[in-house]
Amino acid sequence: MYEQEEIAAQALNESFLGDKGDDEVLFYLPITKTWLFQLILALVLICHSSYRGVVELLRDLFDWSISVGTVRNRLQVAAAKAEEINQAQDLSTIKQGLHDEIFQGSMPVLTGVDAFSTSPRADISTIFTTGSL
């Protein structure tokens, strides 16, 4: 009984106290405004963070004050760039499209893919999205 208790206590200590390697520097990351703006985009699009969540994370982890309006403005700039890229795609080679809709928030967005695209990693010109970002 005591042996099992000792094994369990040792496992807990190893799990929660960590080893000396936890404080080892893994890498150095130069933080620029461009990098922070990419982080804003990633937090919202990948992590589904709210604008206020982005503001809090930047304040608490990076000691960088930013407003909710700035977060929104940066996302609007990214959306405009994405729309420009989408509009520049040549879709004339698509003979048969497979259409569906996804939802961005509560807004339906028409999406589609080239039916004859056989590449496992479809070329950007074979995937298109219409609607708002």
WODAKA-V120110 format. One record per backbone hydrogen bond with DSSP energy under -0.5 kcal/mol. CO is the residue of the C=O (numbers start at 1). NH is the residue of the N-H. If there is no record, write none. Layout:
<<CO NH> <CO NH>>
//
This chain:
<<1 5> <2 6> <3 7> <4 8> <5 9> <6 10> <7 11> <8 12> <9 13> <10 14> <11 15> <12 16> <13 17> <14 18> <19 22> <20 23> <21 24> <28 30> <29 31> <30 32> <32 36> <33 37> <34 38> <35 39> <36 40> <37 41> <38 42> <39 43> <40 44> <41 45> <42 46> <42 47> <43 49> <50 54> <51 55> <52 56> <53 57> <54 58> <55 59> <56 60> <57 61> <57 62> <58 62> <58 64> <59 63> <63 65> <67 71> <68 72> <69 73> <70 74> <71 75> <72 76> <73 77> <74 78> <75 79> <76 80> <77 81> <78 82> <79 83> <80 84> <81 85> <82 86> <83 87> <84 88> <86 89> <89 91> <91 94> <93 95> <96 115> <97 99> <98 113> <100 111> <102 104> <102 109> <103 105> <104 106> <104 107> <106 108> <107 104> <109 102> <110 130> <111 100> <112 128> <113 98> <114 117> <116 118> <120 122> <123 126> <123 127> <124 127> <126 114> <126 128> <128 112>>
//
